[in-house]
């Protein structure tokens, strides 16, 4: 699938808002408002998953070469995936609700990564 084919707008299945394609050369794979995604991939871009569950944003992490990434977990099967934060585009990601939730829970990426010790990205 080409990046142009992947970079399409959609209606978010979680919050119902209209999501526009990104304009920064990447492609949109999650809602910039509620940050939810859909479990459609087993491996990034393969579109091979039959699950189709809504994936919630649960954390944010930084990886050199990729930048900031939102960590998503599927409500249906628990699959975890990371998606690049959409910045410098129409409808940039609003990370405020996720960061506030993490603060309320008294954790951040560093705390989550400690709990995941031994797992590779």
C-alpha positions as a printed Julia matrix, in Angstrom:
121×3 Matrix{Float64}:
   0.0    0.0    0.0
   1.42   3.39  -0.91
   1.79   6.21   1.6
  -0.66   8.28  -0.48
  -3.23   5.48  -0.23
  -2.66   5.2    3.53
  -2.89   8.96   4.13
  -6.65   9.3    3.99
  -9.17  11.0    6.21
 -11.66   9.04   8.31
 -14.3    9.33  11.01
 -12.92   8.2   14.37
 -14.71   5.08  15.59
 -14.1    6.14  19.2
 -15.09   9.83  19.36
 -16.88  10.28  16.02
 -14.86  13.32  14.92
 -13.69  13.89  11.37
  -9.96  13.26  10.98
  -8.16  14.86   8.03
  -5.1   13.42   6.25
  -1.79  14.76   7.54
   0.07  17.34   5.47
   3.62  16.7    6.71
   4.64  13.85   4.39
   3.67  11.07   6.78
   0.31   9.34   7.08
  -2.51   9.41   9.61
  -3.21   6.26  11.62
  -4.88   7.6   14.76
  -7.3   10.34  15.82
  -5.61  13.63  16.77
  -8.39  14.41  19.27
  -8.84  11.25  21.39
  -5.6    9.61  20.08
  -7.36   6.27  19.46
  -6.33   4.0   16.62
  -7.67   0.76  15.15
  -5.97  -2.61  15.4
  -5.53  -3.31  11.69
  -1.83  -4.28  11.61
   0.09  -7.23  13.04
   3.32  -5.57  11.91
   3.47  -1.86  11.03
   1.71  -1.27   7.69
   0.79  -4.88   6.9
  -3.01  -4.46   7.42
  -3.08  -8.19   8.28
  -4.9   -8.11  11.64
  -8.43  -9.5   11.79
  -9.02  -7.97  15.24
 -10.21  -4.46  14.3
 -10.47  -3.39  17.95
 -10.09   0.19  19.12
  -6.61   0.9   20.46
  -6.29   3.37  23.34
  -3.35   5.7   23.85
  -1.74   4.63  27.13
   1.73   6.15  27.08
   4.21   8.21  25.1
   7.83   7.32  24.43
  10.8    8.74  22.57
  12.98   6.76  20.18
  15.98   8.31  18.41
  15.39   8.4   14.67
  11.61   8.14  15.05
  10.88  10.86  17.6
   7.91  10.89  19.95
   5.56   7.93  19.67
   2.16   7.19  21.19
   1.86   3.74  22.73
  -1.49   2.15  21.89
  -3.07  -0.96  23.44
  -6.0   -2.82  21.85
  -9.17  -3.03  23.95
 -10.05  -6.4   22.42
  -6.85  -8.44  22.37
  -4.25  -6.38  24.26
  -1.91  -5.95  21.25
   0.53  -3.08  21.8
   1.85  -0.82  19.04
   3.57   2.55  18.7
   2.61   5.32  16.29
   4.51   8.51  15.53
   3.06  11.68  17.02
   1.58  13.84  14.24
   3.22  17.25  14.47
   3.51  20.26  12.16
   0.41  19.3   10.18
  -3.27  20.13   9.91
  -4.89  18.71  13.09
  -1.7   18.01  15.08
  -2.09  15.48  17.89
  -3.47  16.87  21.15
  -1.38  15.06  23.76
  -2.82  17.05  26.68
  -5.45  14.48  27.79
  -2.92  11.62  27.66
  -0.29  13.59  29.58
  -2.87  14.67  32.2
  -4.01  11.05  32.63
  -0.41   9.91  33.07
   0.18  12.67  35.63
  -2.96  11.69  37.58
  -1.73   8.1   37.63
   1.66   9.3   38.92
   3.59   7.85  36.03
   5.35   8.75  32.85
   7.2    6.93  30.13
  10.19   6.29  32.36
   8.01   4.55  34.95
   6.26   2.47  32.32
   9.56   1.49  30.73
  10.88   0.3   34.11
   7.81  -1.92  34.46
   8.51  -3.33  30.99
  12.19  -4.01  31.77
  13.6   -6.68  29.52
  11.22  -6.06  26.61
  12.58  -4.67  23.36
  10.76  -2.04  21.26
